[in-house]
Amino acid sequence: MKRHLLYAAAMMIGFAALAPVAKASSLMHSVAYPNRVKVTSAMYHVGLRVEGNPLSQLSILVPDDAPGRIRFSNRVEVTDRAGHLVNTTSSFDGKRVTIAFTQPVLSGTTLEIDLKEVRTSDLLGRTWLFPVEGIGVNSNQAIQLGTARIQTYK
């Protein structure tokens, strides 16, 4: 009996060692240009590294404490690391910016996302935390990719 348990444990350890390490997409950086609060139209920039499952859609959510104080336009530009434009459609419903990719974004791709014409009605310098979610190909389930941290100053 002990011998069977020992063999079973050894096999489980062996299979675990052979299993591939799961990779996940992640945020690399985020910043506002310019980062002053009195600017009438800023650009928020987010860098994302796609790993694992290809992405079909990306959402950037407005922080819970900011509805009505941050407004995004539908002017979103997405490029890859080489600067080539990635075809997308985008929308803003007051609570999230949704970016749908015309073609799935493959693992190993670095995306640079520019959210243009961002307006804030808050005149205080703040640190805004935007949750970022992605939806993989053949999936309807959003997964958390990270939090974009945007700092603005007086």
C-alpha positions as CSV (number, residue, x, y, z in Angstrom):
1,M,0.0,0.0,0.0
2,K,2.8,2.4,0.9
3,R,4.6,1.5,-2.3
4,H,1.5,2.5,-4.4
5,L,1.2,5.8,-2.6
6,L,4.9,6.5,-3.1
7,Y,4.6,5.7,-6.8
8,A,1.5,7.9,-7.1
9,A,3.3,10.8,-5.4
10,A,6.4,10.4,-7.6
11,M,4.2,10.4,-10.7
12,M,2.3,13.5,-9.6
13,I,5.6,15.4,-9.0
14,G,6.9,14.3,-12.4
15,F,3.7,15.4,-14.2
16,A,3.8,18.8,-12.4
17,A,7.4,19.3,-13.5
18,L,6.4,18.6,-17.1
19,A,3.4,21.0,-17.1
20,P,4.1,24.2,-18.9
21,V,4.3,27.4,-16.8
22,A,1.2,29.5,-17.5
23,K,2.0,32.9,-18.9
24,A,-0.3,35.9,-18.5
25,S,-0.6,39.2,-20.2
26,S,0.5,42.1,-18.1
27,L,0.7,45.9,-18.0
28,M,4.2,47.4,-18.5
29,H,3.7,51.1,-18.0
30,S,1.1,53.9,-17.9
31,V,1.4,57.7,-18.0
32,A,-0.5,60.9,-18.8
33,Y,0.8,63.4,-21.4
34,P,0.7,66.2,-20.2
35,N,0.1,65.2,-16.6
36,R,-1.3,68.6,-15.4
37,V,-5.0,68.7,-14.3
38,K,-5.8,72.0,-16.0
39,V,-5.1,70.6,-19.5
40,T,-8.3,70.5,-21.6
41,S,-7.3,67.5,-23.6
42,A,-4.7,64.9,-22.4
43,M,-3.5,61.6,-23.7
44,Y,-3.3,58.5,-21.4
45,H,-0.8,56.0,-22.5
46,V,-0.7,52.3,-21.5
47,G,1.8,49.6,-22.5
48,L,0.7,46.0,-22.4
49,R,2.6,42.8,-23.0
50,V,0.4,40.0,-24.4
51,E,1.4,36.5,-23.2
52,G,-0.5,33.2,-23.2
53,N,-3.9,33.2,-24.8
54,P,-4.3,35.7,-27.7
55,L,-6.5,38.8,-26.9
56,S,-9.6,39.7,-28.8
57,Q,-10.7,42.6,-26.6
58,L,-9.4,45.0,-23.9
59,S,-11.3,47.1,-21.4
60,I,-10.0,50.0,-19.3
61,L,-12.4,50.8,-16.5
62,V,-13.0,54.2,-15.0
63,P,-12.2,54.1,-11.3
64,D,-15.3,53.7,-9.0
65,D,-14.6,57.1,-7.4
66,A,-14.3,59.0,-10.7
67,P,-17.6,58.6,-12.8
68,G,-18.4,62.0,-14.3
69,R,-14.9,63.4,-13.5
70,I,-13.1,61.6,-16.4
71,R,-14.4,61.5,-19.9
72,F,-12.7,59.6,-22.7
73,S,-13.3,60.2,-26.4
74,N,-13.5,57.4,-29.0
75,R,-10.0,58.4,-30.2
76,V,-7.9,55.4,-29.4
77,E,-4.8,54.5,-31.2
78,V,-3.1,51.1,-30.7
79,T,0.4,50.3,-32.1
80,D,2.8,47.4,-31.7
81,R,6.4,47.7,-30.6
82,A,7.5,48.5,-34.1
83,G,5.0,51.4,-34.3
84,H,2.7,49.7,-36.7
85,L,-1.0,50.6,-36.3
86,V,-3.2,47.8,-34.9
87,N,-6.7,47.8,-36.3
88,T,-9.3,48.3,-33.6
89,T,-12.7,49.6,-32.9
90,S,-13.4,51.4,-29.6
91,S,-16.2,52.8,-27.5
92,F,-16.7,54.6,-24.2
93,D,-19.9,54.0,-22.2
94,G,-19.2,56.3,-19.3
95,K,-17.7,53.5,-17.2
96,R,-15.2,51.8,-19.5
97,V,-13.2,52.2,-22.7
98,T,-13.6,49.0,-24.7
99,I,-11.1,48.2,-27.5
100,A,-11.9,45.4,-29.8
101,F,-9.1,44.0,-32.0
102,T,-10.0,43.3,-35.7
103,Q,-7.5,40.4,-35.6
104,P,-6.5,38.6,-32.4
105,V,-3.4,39.9,-30.7
106,L,-0.9,37.0,-30.5
107,S,1.2,36.1,-27.5
108,G,4.6,37.8,-27.5
109,T,3.1,41.1,-28.8
110,T,3.7,44.4,-27.1
111,L,0.9,46.9,-27.4
112,E,1.1,50.7,-26.9
113,I,-2.3,52.1,-26.3
114,D,-3.0,55.9,-26.6
115,L,-6.3,57.1,-25.2
116,K,-6.6,60.6,-26.8
117,E,-8.6,63.6,-25.8
118,V,-9.1,62.6,-22.1
119,R,-10.8,65.3,-20.1
120,T,-11.0,65.5,-16.3
121,S,-13.3,67.9,-14.4
122,D,-11.2,67.5,-11.2
123,L,-8.8,70.3,-10.5
124,L,-6.9,68.3,-7.8
125,G,-3.7,66.4,-8.5
126,R,-4.6,62.7,-8.2
127,T,-3.4,59.2,-8.7
128,W,-6.0,57.4,-10.8
129,L,-6.1,53.6,-10.8
130,F,-7.7,52.1,-13.9
131,P,-8.4,48.4,-13.8
132,V,-7.5,46.8,-17.1
133,E,-9.3,43.6,-18.3
134,G,-8.8,41.4,-21.4
135,I,-10.9,38.8,-23.2
136,G,-9.1,36.0,-24.9
137,V,-10.0,34.4,-28.2
138,N,-12.9,31.9,-27.9
139,S,-13.8,33.3,-24.4
140,N,-16.4,35.5,-23.0
141,Q,-14.8,35.7,-19.6
142,A,-12.9,38.9,-18.8
143,I,-9.6,38.4,-16.9
144,Q,-7.8,41.1,-14.9
145,L,-4.6,42.1,-16.6
146,G,-3.5,44.7,-14.1
147,T,-4.1,48.3,-13.0
148,A,-3.0,51.4,-15.0
149,R,-1.7,54.1,-12.6
150,I,-2.1,57.6,-14.0
151,Q,-0.7,60.4,-11.9
152,T,-1.9,64.0,-12.5
153,Y,-0.5,67.2,-10.8
154,K,-1.8,70.7,-10.1
